[in-house]
Amino acid sequence: MTENANPTPEANQDEEAARHVAEAHRKLSGLRQRLEKHPELEEAIANLEMALSILTTKTAGML
């Protein structure tokens, strides 16, 4: 059997999700570095990073 060279719609969605996650992480890291310490911002960033970590775990690292 030969492998299909065209990615499935699910694979395209996974790649798109991965790009969004990487971009969000980059932006959050940049905000953290540029802004003065702000407890609510730090908490929001930590919560988003935890959510991304959970999603990565639940999707077996496919994000």
C-alpha positions as CSV (number, residue, x, y, z in Angstrom):
1,M,0.0,0.0,0.0
2,T,1.1,3.5,-0.7
3,E,0.7,6.4,1.6
4,N,-1.5,9.2,0.4
5,A,0.5,12.3,-0.2
6,N,-2.4,14.6,0.5
7,P,-2.9,15.3,4.2
8,T,-6.3,14.5,5.7
9,P,-8.6,17.4,6.9
10,E,-7.8,16.3,10.5
11,A,-4.1,16.6,9.8
12,N,-4.6,20.1,8.4
13,Q,-6.6,21.0,11.5
14,D,-3.9,19.6,13.8
15,E,-1.3,21.6,11.9
16,E,-3.4,24.8,12.1
17,A,-4.0,24.2,15.8
18,A,-0.3,23.8,16.4
19,R,0.4,27.1,14.6
20,H,-2.2,28.9,16.7
21,V,-0.8,27.4,19.9
22,A,2.8,28.3,19.0
23,E,1.7,31.9,18.1
24,A,-0.2,32.3,21.3
25,H,2.7,31.0,23.3
26,R,5.1,33.4,21.6
27,K,2.7,36.4,22.2
28,L,2.2,35.4,25.9
29,S,5.9,35.1,26.4
30,G,6.5,38.5,24.8
31,L,3.8,40.1,26.9
32,R,5.3,38.6,30.1
33,Q,8.7,40.1,29.2
34,R,7.5,43.5,28.1
35,L,5.0,44.3,30.8
36,E,5.7,45.1,34.4
37,K,4.7,42.5,36.9
38,H,0.9,42.5,37.1
39,P,-0.6,39.8,39.3
40,E,-3.8,39.3,37.1
41,L,-1.8,39.1,33.9
42,E,0.6,36.6,35.4
43,E,-2.3,34.5,36.6
44,A,-4.1,34.7,33.2
45,I,-0.9,33.7,31.4
46,A,-0.3,30.8,33.8
47,N,-3.9,29.6,33.3
48,L,-3.6,29.7,29.6
49,E,-0.3,27.8,29.7
50,M,-1.9,25.2,31.9
51,A,-4.8,24.8,29.5
52,L,-2.4,24.4,26.6
53,S,-0.4,21.8,28.5
54,I,-3.6,19.8,29.3
55,L,-4.7,20.0,25.6
56,T,-1.3,18.8,24.5
57,T,-1.5,15.9,26.9
58,K,-5.0,14.9,25.9
59,T,-4.2,15.0,22.2
60,A,-1.0,12.9,22.8
61,G,1.2,15.8,21.8
62,M,-0.5,16.3,18.5
63,L,-0.7,20.1,19.1
